């Protein structure tokens, strides 16, 4: 499509082309339902029917594409409505621009096709970032001096978003935090005739948080194991859940500083102006003031919170390892607090557990 008579920011159909998306548009919703839950899942490029437990996230695993059908059939039967797919490379090559992200053998693209074929009622969302595919582990393209090349990064992200959409992805969720990426993605989707068939859920207020700790800790242990085989017997075979931690430096130059309330509002306003269909705050619980700020500033936009690995692990261990809180009460209280603050979409590793609770 060339020279459409409107801009990508004019698109509304992309935000309600699927029944689940239409349910999210009820921004006044005051209850937690199966439709309001998103289950983040890690899919590897390992051959066969393989399930790899993630030691730092009890109850959570990485799945090969071959394992997805049988593992998710019971969850779909219980009412699973949405998955958010993260790719994890074990075999495909990583390089400076993340070329494996949109290769035909990418675990994300293969998983999207499987879910659309086997579970057509499930809304399929894809996390969009380069960190799992680059040899340096950063979320964009890095220049020779180690500084991110923002323009090259958003061009590459837009390319990957089109590949995901052409495979059948229905929601693109950019988590990279590059400047201008929402506009680049929306324009590219529109150019390829996908503008009204694919929603964009922006990680609009994503903070550089200590609550991503289980990922980081697992990655540090994997490095120690690689240096000293004897440590494997002590720590077990654990690694970064997405195998994507940066090899040098950190992500504080593009993820938001924890104290930056104003930046969170500005970043979200920018993403909305560029055409985001849905907005997000990540992590959830430490940033409920930001959730409230954004709800008051943008009341007509559905908003997600991402209950990240550290939040999940704290609740899980407090309830199951130390027996100091009741799991059901803690999980529900946390999500109800986010609901009260203004979120109406909940990305959580507790989704399988919540499907059982909500059934009762």
HELIX and SHEET records of a PDB file:
HELIX    1   1 UNK A    8  UNK A   10  5                                   3    
HELIX    2   2 UNK A   13  UNK A   15  5                                   3    
HELIX    3   3 UNK A   19  UNK A   24  1                                   6    
HELIX    4   4 UNK A   34  UNK A   36  5                                   3    
HELIX    5   5 UNK A   65  UNK A   78  1                                  14    
HELIX    6   6 UNK A   99  UNK A  102  5                                   4    
HELIX    7   7 UNK A  107  UNK A  118  1                                  12    
HELIX    8   8 UNK A  150  UNK A  167  1                                  18    
HELIX    9   9 UNK A  181  UNK A  191  1                                  11    
HELIX   10  10 UNK A  210  UNK A  212  5                                   3    
HELIX   11  11 UNK A  213  UNK A  227  1                                  15    
HELIX   12  12 UNK A  231  UNK A  235  1                                   5    
HELIX   13  13 UNK A  261  UNK A  273  1                                  13    
HELIX   14  14 UNK A  285  UNK A  287  5                                   3    
HELIX   15  15 UNK A  288  UNK A  297  1                                  10    
HELIX   16  16 UNK A  309  UNK A  320  1                                  12    
HELIX   17  17 UNK A  327  UNK A  341  1                                  15    
HELIX   18  18 UNK A  351  UNK A  359  1                                   9    
SHEET    1   A 7 UNK A  51  UNK A  53  0                                        
SHEET    2   A 7 UNK A  61  UNK A  64 -1                                        
SHEET    3   A 7 UNK A  37  UNK A  44  1                                        
SHEET    4   A 7 UNK A  82  UNK A  88  1                                        
SHEET    5   A 7 UNK A 123  UNK A 128  1                                        
SHEET    6   A 7 UNK A 171  UNK A 174  1                                        
SHEET    7   A 7 UNK A 199  UNK A 200  1                                        
SHEET    1   B 7 UNK A  51  UNK A  53  0                                        
SHEET    2   B 7 UNK A  61  UNK A  64 -1                                        
SHEET    3   B 7 UNK A  37  UNK A  44  1                                        
SHEET    4   B 7 UNK A 345  UNK A 348  1                                        
SHEET    5   B 7 UNK A 303  UNK A 307  1                                        
SHEET    6   B 7 UNK A 279  UNK A 282  1                                        
SHEET    7   B 7 UNK A 205  UNK A 206  1                                        
END                                                                             
